[in-house]
Amino acid sequence: MNRLPQPYFETPAMDADEYLRHRDEWVLLDVRAPGEFALGHIPGAISCPVLEDDERHRVGLTYKQQGQQAAIDLGAELVWSIRGDRAAAWVKAAGLKTGGRILVSCWRGGLRSQLAASWVLERVRECVREAPGPEAGIEVARLAGGYKNLRGKLMERIAAPHRMHVLAGMTGSGKTILLHELLADPDFESARVIDLEGLARHRGSSFGHAVGPGGNRLPQPSQQEFENALGLGLMAGARGPLVVEDESYLIGRISVPQVFREQMRAAPVVVVETPIGERARSIFEDYVTRPLDDGCAVEPLWDILAGNVSALERRLGGKETSDALKLLGKGRLLPRDFDAQAPWIVFLLERYYDRAYARSTQLDDRNVVFRGDRRACHEFLGNQK
C-alpha cells in the first residue's frame, strides 16, 4: 500500500457481491469528485467527495508530471486540515442511528476510499468519546474494487439471460398503467416488473419529457445511472418471467443496452389493445392533466406541447404539423376539458403515432402469445410462472 498520511485507521473491505446481497443494510458514500459522480453512480449513493473537481484536476496533473507519491502528498496537503469537517458532514449526511453501517466507495477501491473510510471511522470514534449518541456502534467499511467493479457486476447482470414477456401496444394503450397495476397487485411478484421508462425518467416519445412545475423539462439520469438502476432491478431475483414495456433503442436520450434489447426483441409479446378514445384520454391525463396538477401553468405547458408537435415536422410533414398546431392552439382556451383536447391528440395518433408503431414494432415477425385489454393482459401475466 502507498505511504498514507497519519493517523490512519484500517477499515475492512467488502466485495461487490456481498454488498449487493445486503445492500439495504448499508449507506453508500461515494467519495469520488462531483464530476465523476454526475457521470454515473449507484442509485441511492450519497456524494461525499474527498477532492472537489478542481482539486482532483490539480492532483491529476501532479501525477502526470511528478509521479504517484507527489500526487498523494498534494492530495493530503489539500484536504488534511479539513478532513474532520468533511468526515463530520459525511456522517451527518448518512443519517444513521445506533448500529448503522457505512460503506465507502471510490473509483477502484484505492487510496481515496481507504482514506475516507479512515476519516469516517475517526469521526465516529471522536463522537463516541465526546458524547455517546447516534454514532455509537456505527460500522465502517470500504468497497473493494470500488464503483468500477460494482458497475461491472451490474452490467454482467444486464447481459445475463432473462425470461420475460414484453408489453406491446399502440401509443396510449396503457402499457405503463398496466406495469403500475402489476406492481400494486399483492398477488404479483413485484420484482418481475422492470419499468424502463420510469428508470429513464422519460415516456419514450416526443412528448415523453417529464415536466416540472415551472414548465421546465426535467433532466434524465446519466446513461450509467440508468444502466446501474436497471442492473439493480434485475438483481432482485424475480422467480417468474420479467414484464417489460416494448421500447425502441432510445428512451429520450437514454439507450437501452443492446444485449438487453436483443432479448426483448426475441421474447414473447403481450399486446395491450385499447380503443382510440381511451388512448386519447390516457394521453390527455399524462401530458396535460398531470403537469397542470403538479403546478405547471398553462402557457409554459402549451409552449412545450407546441414544441413537441413541431419536433415531428420532418416525419409528419409541414401541412399536417401546421394542422396539428392549429388544433392544439384551440385547446389552449380549455386546458382541462378533454373534449377540447381530443381533436389534436386523435389527429396525432392517427396521422403519426399509429403509423410509426406499425412500422417499428413489426409484430408479424415476433412471438405474440396474447392479445387483450388491460385487465385481460393483467390476468394472463399473473398466471405466468
C-alpha positions, -999 to 999 in steps of 0.1 A, spaced: 0 0 0 12 35 -7 26 56 21 -5 71 38 -8 102 60 -11 95 97 -32 89 117 -47 62 96 -73 37 108 -76 5 88 -112 -5 78 -124 -38 64 -130 -43 27 -163 -56 14 -166 -72 -21 -193 -61 -45 -212 -94 -44 -216 -91 -6 -228 -55 -9 -254 -64 -35 -267 -92 -13 -270 -69 17 -274 -35 0 -304 -24 21 -282 -26 53 -256 -1 42 -254 36 34 -231 40 4 -209 71 5 -193 78 -30 -161 98 -24 -152 104 -60 -152 140 -73 -186 156 -82 -179 153 -119 -173 116 -116 -204 111 -95 -225 131 -121 -212 108 -149 -226 78 -131 -232 64 -97 -252 37 -79 -288 48 -71 -291 59 -35 -254 66 -31 -245 99 -14 -219 122 -30 -192 128 -4 -161 139 -24 -126 136 -9 -115 160 -36 -136 186 -54 -133 187 -92 -106 214 -93 -86 197 -66 -88 164 -84 -76 182 -116 -45 195 -97 -37 161 -83 -41 145 -117 -17 170 -133 8 164 -105 5 126 -110 14 130 -147 42 154 -142 58 142 -109 45 107 -102 22 89 -78 38 99 -44 39 136 -53 2 134 -62 -6 116 -29 13 143 -10 -6 171 -28 -39 155 -21 -31 152 16 -20 188 17 -52 200 1 -76 181 24 -57 170 56 -66 200 77 -103 199 68 -107 161 68 -125 162 101 -151 187 88 -157 167 57 -160 134 76 -184 150 100 -206 162 71 -205 127 56 -215 110 88 -244 136 92 -254 130 56 -256 93 62 -283 100 88 -277 68 107 -289 57 141 -271 34 165 -258 3 149 -259 17 113 -234 7 86 -214 30 63 -197 17 31 -172 40 14 -165 37 -23 -142 55 -48 -134 46 -84 -114 14 -79 -113 9 -41 -80 25 -38 -64 53 -18 -94 77 -17 -118 52 -2 -91 40 22 -85 75 35 -122 85 35 -132 53 54 -104 60 79 -116 96 84 -152 85 89 -142 59 114 -120 85 132 -150 109 133 -173 82 147 -148 73 174 -145 110 183 -182 114 186 -185 84 209 -157 97 231 -172 131 234 -208 122 240 -221 87 231 -251 92 208 -264 80 174 -229 74 162 -223 46 187 -220 12 171 -217 25 135 -198 1 114 -175 15 87 -161 -5 57 -149 3 22 -159 -13 -11 -133 -35 -27 -128 -27 -63 -149 5 -59 -175 18 -83 -158 3 -113 -161 -33 -101 -196 -28 -87 -208 -14 -120 -192 -43 -138 -213 -67 -118 -245 -48 -127 -236 -48 -164 -230 -86 -162 -264 -90 -147 -280 -70 -176 -262 -92 -201 -273 -125 -184 -302 -144 -200 -336 -133 -187 -371 -149 -191 -395 -121 -199 -427 -110 -215 -427 -78 -235 -458 -55 -234 -466 -40 -268 -495 -18 -278 -502 15 -296 -493 48 -281 -517 55 -251 -528 19 -248 -520 18 -211 -488 -3 -210 -472 18 -183 -505 18 -163 -505 -20 -165 -470 -21 -152 -481 0 -122 -512 -21 -117 -490 -52 -116 -467 -35 -90 -498 -28 -69 -511 -63 -71 -504 -82 -39 -506 -115 -57 -480 -104 -84 -443 -107 -77 -431 -70 -78 -395 -80 -87 -408 -91 -121 -418 -56 -132 -390 -36 -149 -402 -1 -157 -376 11 -183 -393 44 -189 -395 50 -151 -358 43 -148 -351 66 -178 -375 93 -165 -390 96 -200 -420 82 -217 -402 73 -249 -418 97 -274 -415 133 -285 -439 141 -257 -421 119 -232 -401 145 -212 -412 149 -176 -424 185 -170 -416 204 -138 -439 230 -120 -422 258 -138 -427 244 -173 -391 231 -175 -382 197 -188 -369 176 -160 -335 160 -167 -330 123 -174 -304 103 -155 -270 97 -170 -266 67 -192 -245 49 -165 -271 58 -138 -299 43 -159 -278 11 -165 -269 8 -128 -306 11 -118 -316 -15 -144 -289 -38 -132 -301 -34 -96 -336 -41 -106 -325 -73 -123 -306 -83 -92 -339 -85 -73 -341 -122 -81 -375 -125 -97 -388 -161 -98 -412 -156 -126 -407 -141 -160 -400 -104 -161 -425 -79 -176 -411 -50 -196 -426 -25 -219 -415 -26 -255 -391 2 -263 -371 15 -292 -334 17 -289 -337 52 -273 -358 64 -244 -354 101 -248 -315 103 -249 -310 71 -229 -302 40 -248 -314 5 -238 -283 -17 -236 -281 -36 -269 -278 -70 -252 -309 -65 -232 -329 -51 -261 -320 -81 -282 -335 -103 -255 -366 -81 -256 -370 -85 -293 -368 -123 -290 -392 -126 -260 -429 -135 -261 -451 -104 -267 -483 -95 -249 -503 -69 -269 -525 -44 -250 -555 -35 -272 -573 -3 -263 -599 18 -283 -586 51 -296 -609 71 -275 -595 56 -243 -559 60 -257 -566 97 -263 -579 102 -228 -549 84 -213 -525 108 -232 -546 138 -221 -542 127 -185 -505 120 -188 -494 151 -208 -520 177 -199 -538 170 -167 -508 156 -147 -484 186 -154 -512 210 -146 -520 192 -113 -482 193 -105 -483 231 -107 -472 238 -143 -490 269 -157 -510 267 -190 -488 290 -210 -454 272 -205 -471 238 -208 -486 247 -242 -453 260 -253 -438 226 -245 -466 208 -263 -463 230 -293 -425 223 -294 -432 186 -292 -456 188 -322 -431 209 -341 -404 183 -335 -424 158 -356 -424 180 -387 -397 161 -405 -417 129 -403 -452 143 -401 -449 168 -429 -453 206 -430 -491 207 -436 -501 181 -411 -478 197 -385 -495 230 -391 -529 214 -388 -519 198 -355 -506 230 -341 -539 248 -350 -559 222 -332 -535 224 -302 -539 262 -302 -577 259 -300 -574 236 -270 -554 262 -250 -586 280 -240 -600 250 -222 -569 231 -210 -587 207 -186 -615 199 -210 -609 165 -226 -633 172 -255 -613 204 -263 -580 184 -264 -592 152 -281 -590 167 -317 -552 173 -317 -545 141 -297 -565 119 -320 -551 137 -351 -515 129 -340 -524 93 -331 -540 86 -365 -516 106 -387 -483 98 -370 -481 75 -339 -502 46 -351 -484 46 -384 -450 48 -368 -459 20 -344 -469 -3 -373 -436 4 -390 -413 -1 -360 -430 -29 -340 -434 -54 -368 -455 -78 -347 -458 -102 -376 -422 -111 -371 -425 -116 -333 -439 -142 -310 -472 -127 -299 -486 -150 -272 -516 -130 -260 -538 -100 -270 -565 -83 -250 -575 -53 -230 -555 -42 -199 -575 -63 -175 -571 -95 -196 -534 -89 -201 -530 -84 -163 -548 -118 -157 -526 -135 -184 -494 -122 -169 -504 -131 -134 -508 -167 -145 -473 -170 -160 -448 -188 -138 
